[in-house]
Amino acid sequence: MKSCYLLIAAFTAMMLVGCGEDKQKELCDFSPAVDLTEVVQAYEWYNNYQGEDKDSLLQAKLLNDLPDPEEVTWLLSDTSFVVHLPQYAQSTHPFLSFAEDFYNSLLLGWNLWTNEEIWFHSVVGDGICDTEDIVASTSGISLDFLKNTDIKRAAQLYQNSMVHYMQDDNMLQEEEEPHLPFMLLEAYNDTIDAKVYKFYQNPELFADTLDSVFNLLSELAKEKISKYTEADTEQQLKVMLTELNSCKNFDEQCALWCNWTNNPNSISENFWILAVGKRLMDSGLYHPQINKIWFIFRTLCQSEFFGLSRTSIIPSDYYNTYRRKCYKTCLKRIEQHPDDVIAMYCAYSIAGRVNVIRFGQNYFGNDAMIEAVALMPGRYGAMDEGEDSEEEGFEVDTDETAEPIE
């Protein structure tokens, strides 16, 4: 069975772009479009309302589940991130049978890593949290939700090692020791990788396949995105919201949304992008780029509402609520279409993406801005026109920025 899936994966990667409408029909459910009338009406209200409280009222209308920055906790201290999938416990499908432990073990790793980042900043920076509180939060997380014995043993070792590292005052003084947390995370992920059904042999094939899907499905929105770009500047947002609400199906909506986010004209429209993206994810419907919708939603939400500095609030629990929703939609698709390798790739990339990193590739803040450039290269097209753009480190998105476990 495994060899069959691997052949399908390789074949799919080669054939996606050349198959046109037939391949689109194979990849998509073409579910009914999400009703966005509420968003369109909110836009009309916002344009006509003259009160000074219009922004706060708009947020309450369209993004009413955003966490209050004053109430967001810095530390992971419970297992609220866990997904329960009893319906797949006895599945014979190699991905579905491991889907619960796969997701939960990875999220545990990302969340403990987030705690370590808070600890690191606290001891070398402004003291966001006391070491004692971070250690207590990290060590107090029960691992009973993990079912696989090997994964659970590896998780316990990872948890204990991180706690020991944070408790040892000498660790940061050793030249090699600051790299230890990443080495611990990497070793833990290697254990997960050894257990998960490895339905791709080559990370480049994985990324190229998702790129091909994006390019193919972009065609679904070609006509509507043209209406947006050709409209007068002051009318573009209205045109986009109207076109989104008039889409024939959910897949066309998702394709249009992804094209919209990647358009340089949409930089000032992030709030509306988030409002629509939230409704697409809340629908519980599947699209082959639902992973990308969540990625972009998260990075724009962080940029717009919670900040880009290393000391900014990063509401991982909030973002992971939508991560869980998108992951489940992929599993439903796999359940109904057991040979859909793209849906497996999509689910894999959702679970495999780390939380927003404080100390990553961005030397001046958290990685939300780095993710924005990678995920929406069209917004930064001017950078690509210069001869030095490559040297500046802005790479065209390969779509799979999900930190695949190798």
C-alpha positions in Angstrom: 0.0 0.0 0.0 2.8 2.4 0.8 4.5 1.9 -2.5 1.2 2.6 -4.2 0.9 6.0 -2.4 4.5 6.9 -3.2 3.9 6.2 -6.9 0.8 8.3 -6.8 2.7 11.2 -5.1 5.4 11.2 -7.7 3.0 10.9 -10.6 0.8 13.7 -9.1 3.7 16.1 -8.9 4.6 15.6 -12.6 1.1 15.7 -13.9 -0.7 18.5 -11.9 0.0 21.5 -14.2 -0.7 19.7 -17.4 -4.2 18.3 -16.6 -6.2 21.5 -16.4 -9.9 21.2 -15.5 -9.8 17.4 -15.0 -7.1 17.8 -12.4 -9.0 20.6 -10.7 -12.1 18.4 -10.5 -10.0 15.6 -9.0 -8.4 17.9 -6.3 -11.5 19.9 -5.2 -14.8 19.1 -3.6 -16.5 22.2 -5.2 -18.6 22.6 -2.0 -21.2 25.5 -2.0 -19.6 28.9 -1.5 -19.6 30.5 2.0 -22.1 33.3 2.4 -20.1 36.5 2.9 -23.1 38.8 2.9 -22.3 39.8 6.5 -18.8 41.0 5.4 -20.2 42.9 2.4 -22.8 44.6 4.5 -20.2 45.5 7.1 -18.1 47.2 4.4 -21.1 49.3 3.4 -21.8 50.2 7.0 -18.1 51.1 7.7 -18.1 53.5 4.7 -21.2 55.3 5.8 -20.7 55.3 9.6 -19.2 58.6 10.9 -18.6 57.7 14.6 -15.1 57.7 16.0 -15.6 54.1 17.3 -16.1 52.7 13.9 -12.9 50.6 14.0 -13.7 48.9 17.3 -17.3 48.3 16.2 -16.1 46.8 13.0 -13.8 44.4 14.8 -16.7 43.4 17.1 -18.8 42.7 14.0 -16.3 40.6 12.0 -13.4 39.5 14.2 -15.2 39.2 17.5 -13.1 36.1 18.7 -9.8 37.9 18.6 -8.2 37.5 22.1 -7.6 40.6 24.3 -3.8 41.2 24.3 -4.1 41.9 28.0 -5.6 38.4 28.7 -3.2 36.3 26.5 -1.0 34.1 28.6 2.7 33.9 27.7 3.2 30.3 28.7 1.7 26.9 27.6 0.6 25.2 30.8 -2.2 22.8 29.7 -3.2 20.5 26.9 -5.9 22.7 25.3 -4.0 22.2 22.0 -4.8 18.5 21.8 -7.1 17.2 19.1 -9.2 14.1 19.7 -9.9 11.8 16.7 -11.4 8.6 18.0 -13.1 8.0 14.7 -9.7 7.2 13.2 -8.3 5.0 15.9 -9.1 1.7 14.1 -8.5 3.1 10.6 -6.4 1.0 8.2 -5.4 4.1 6.4 -1.7 4.8 7.2 -2.2 8.6 7.6 -5.5 8.6 9.4 -4.5 5.9 11.9 -1.7 8.1 13.1 -3.4 11.4 12.6 -4.1 12.1 16.3 -0.7 11.3 17.7 1.0 13.0 14.8 -0.8 16.3 15.3 -0.7 16.2 19.1 3.0 15.2 19.4 4.0 18.0 17.0 1.9 20.6 18.7 3.5 19.6 22.0 6.9 20.1 20.5 6.1 23.5 19.1 4.4 24.7 22.3 7.3 23.6 24.6 9.6 25.3 22.2 7.5 28.5 22.6 8.0 28.2 26.4 11.7 27.9 25.9 11.8 31.1 23.8 10.0 33.0 26.6 12.6 31.6 29.0 15.5 32.6 26.8 14.2 36.2 26.4 13.5 36.4 30.1 17.1 35.5 31.1 18.8 37.6 28.5 16.3 40.4 28.1 13.6 42.1 30.1 12.4 39.2 32.3 8.9 38.6 30.8 8.4 35.6 33.1 10.2 34.0 36.1 12.2 30.9 35.3 10.4 29.1 38.1 7.0 29.8 36.4 8.3 28.7 33.0 9.7 25.5 34.4 6.5 24.7 36.4 4.4 25.3 33.3 6.6 23.2 31.1 7.1 20.3 33.5 3.4 20.3 34.6 2.0 19.3 31.2 0.7 15.8 31.3 1.6 13.6 28.4 -1.3 11.1 28.9 -2.9 12.3 25.6 -0.1 10.5 23.6 -1.0 6.9 22.8 2.1 5.6 20.9 4.6 4.3 23.4 7.7 5.4 21.5 6.4 8.9 20.9 5.4 9.3 24.5 8.8 8.2 25.7 10.5 10.6 23.3 8.1 13.4 24.5 9.0 12.7 28.1 12.7 12.9 27.3 12.3 16.1 25.4 10.2 17.7 28.2 12.6 16.7 30.9 15.6 17.8 28.9 14.1 21.2 28.3 13.3 21.6 31.9 16.8 20.6 32.9 18.3 23.1 30.4 16.2 26.0 31.8 17.1 25.1 35.4 20.8 25.0 34.8 22.2 28.5 35.2 25.5 27.5 33.5 23.9 26.4 30.2 24.0 29.8 28.5 27.6 30.3 29.4 28.8 27.3 27.3 29.6 28.1 23.7 27.6 25.2 22.3 24.8 25.0 24.8 22.5 27.8 23.4 21.9 25.4 20.4 20.9 22.6 22.7 17.1 23.4 22.7 17.0 23.2 18.9 18.9 19.9 19.0 16.5 18.5 21.5 13.5 19.6 19.3 15.2 18.1 16.3 15.8 14.7 18.0 12.2 14.6 19.2 10.9 15.4 15.7 13.1 12.6 14.3 11.3 10.1 16.5 7.9 11.4 15.3 9.1 11.1 11.7 10.2 7.5 12.2 6.6 6.6 13.3 4.5 8.7 10.8 3.7 7.2 7.5 6.2 8.9 5.2 4.1 9.4 2.1 6.8 11.5 0.4 10.4 10.6 -0.2 11.7 14.0 -1.1 11.0 17.3 0.6 11.5 19.1 -2.7 8.9 16.9 -4.4 6.6 17.8 -1.5 7.1 21.6 -1.9 7.0 21.4 -5.7 3.7 19.5 -5.6 2.0 22.1 -3.4 3.4 24.9 -5.7 1.8 23.1 -8.7 -1.5 22.9 -6.9 -1.4 26.6 -6.1 -0.6 27.5 -9.7 -3.3 25.2 -11.1 -6.1 26.4 -8.8 -5.2 30.1 -9.3 -6.9 29.7 -12.7 -10.2 29.3 -10.9 -10.0 33.0 -9.9 -8.4 34.5 -13.0 -11.4 36.4 -14.2 -12.4 37.8 -10.8 -8.9 38.9 -9.8 -8.7 40.8 -13.1 -11.9 42.7 -12.2 -10.2 43.7 -8.9 -6.9 44.9 -10.4 -8.6 46.8 -13.2 -11.1 48.6 -10.9 -10.5 52.2 -9.7 -8.4 52.2 -6.6 -11.2 53.5 -4.3 -13.5 50.7 -5.6 -11.2 47.8 -5.5 -12.0 46.5 -2.0 -15.8 46.7 -2.8 -15.2 44.8 -6.0 -13.2 42.1 -4.3 -15.8 41.5 -1.5 -18.6 41.4 -4.0 -16.7 39.0 -6.3 -15.9 36.7 -3.3 -19.5 36.6 -2.3 -20.6 35.8 -5.9 -18.2 32.8 -6.3 -19.8 29.7 -7.7 -18.2 27.4 -5.1 -15.9 27.3 -2.1 -12.8 26.4 -4.1 -13.2 29.4 -6.3 -13.5 31.6 -3.2 -10.4 30.1 -1.7 -8.4 30.6 -4.9 -9.6 34.2 -5.2 -8.7 34.8 -1.5 -5.2 33.5 -2.0 -4.7 35.6 -5.2 -6.1 38.7 -3.3 -3.6 38.3 -0.5 -0.7 38.1 -3.0 -1.7 41.2 -4.8 0.3 44.5 -4.0 -3.0 46.4 -4.0 -4.2 44.4 -1.0 -1.6 45.6 1.5 -4.0 48.1 3.1 -6.9 45.6 3.2 -5.5 43.2 5.8 -8.5 43.5 8.1 -10.9 42.5 5.4 -8.6 39.6 4.3 -8.7 38.3 7.9 -12.5 38.7 8.1 -13.0 36.6 5.0 -10.2 34.1 5.8 -11.8 33.4 9.2 -15.1 32.6 7.6 -13.5 30.3 5.1 -11.8 28.3 7.9 -14.8 28.4 10.1 -16.8 26.7 7.4 -15.1 23.3 7.9 -14.9 22.9 4.2 -11.8 21.5 2.4 -9.7 23.2 -0.2 -6.2 22.0 -1.3 -4.8 25.3 -0.2 -6.5 25.4 3.2 -3.0 25.2 4.8 -2.0 28.4 3.0 -5.1 30.2 4.1 -4.3 29.4 7.7 -0.6 30.3 7.3 -1.5 33.7 5.8 -4.3 34.4 8.3 -1.9 33.8 11.1 0.9 36.0 9.9 -1.5 38.9 9.0 -3.3 38.6 12.3 0.0 38.8 14.2 1.1 41.8 12.1 -2.2 43.7 12.4 -3.1 43.1 16.0 -0.3 41.7 18.1 3.0 43.1 16.9 6.2 42.1 15.2 8.8 42.5 17.9 10.4 39.7 19.9 8.5 40.9 23.0 5.1 41.0 21.3 2.2 38.9 22.5 1.9 35.9 20.3 -1.5 34.2 20.9 -0.5 30.7 19.8 -3.6 29.2 21.4 -5.8 31.3 19.2 -3.9 30.5 16.0 -3.9 26.8 16.9 -7.6 26.8 17.2 -7.8 27.5 13.5 -4.9 25.1 12.8 -7.0 22.4 14.4 -10.0 23.3 12.3 -8.0 23.2 9.0 -6.3 19.9 10.0 -9.7 18.3 10.5 -11.0 19.4 7.2 -8.0 17.7 5.5 -8.7 14.4 7.4 -12.3 14.4 6.3 -11.1 14.8 2.7 -8.6 11.9 3.2 -11.4 9.8 4.7 -13.6 10.3 1.6 -10.7 10.1 -0.9 -8.1 7.7 0.6 -5.7 8.2 -2.4 -5.6 12.0 -2.2 -1.9 12.6 -1.6 -2.4 16.4 -1.9 -4.8 16.3 1.1 -2.2 14.4 3.0 0.5 16.9 2.1 -1.8 19.7 3.2 -2.6 18.1 6.5 1.1 17.4 7.0 2.1 21.0 6.4 -0.5 22.3 8.8 0.6 20.1 11.7 4.3 20.5 10.8 4.4 24.3 11.0 6.0 25.7 14.1 4.3 28.4 16.2 5.3 32.0 15.3 9.0 32.1 16.2 10.4 34.9 18.3 14.1 34.2 17.6 14.2 33.0 14.0 15.2 34.5 10.7 14.1 38.0 11.5 17.0 39.6 13.4 14.9 42.6 14.5 11.6 40.9 15.6 9.5 37.8 15.4 9.1 35.7 12.2 5.7 37.0 11.2 7.2 39.4 8.8 9.5 36.8 7.3 6.5 34.6 6.8 4.6 37.4 5.1 7.3 37.9 2.6 7.6 34.2 1.9 3.9 33.5 1.6 2.9 36.6 -0.3 5.8 37.4 -2.7 3.4 39.3 -5.0 3.1 42.0 -2.4 6.8 42.6 -2.5 7.2 42.4 -6.3 9.2 45.6 -6.3 12.0 43.9 -4.4 12.2 41.2 -7.1 12.8 43.9 -9.7 16.1 45.0 -8.2 19.4 43.2 -8.8 20.1 42.8 -5.1 16.7 41.3 -4.2 18.2 37.7 -3.9 21.0 38.9 -1.7 18.6 40.5 0.6 17.2 37.1 1.4 13.7 37.5 0.0 12.9 34.2 -1.6 9.9 33.3 -3.7 7.5 31.2 -1.7 7.7 27.5 -2.2 4.4 27.3 -0.3 5.8 24.6 2.0 7.3 26.8 4.7 5.9 24.4 7.2 9.2 23.2 8.6 8.8 19.6 7.2 10.3 17.0 9.5 13.2 15.3 7.8 
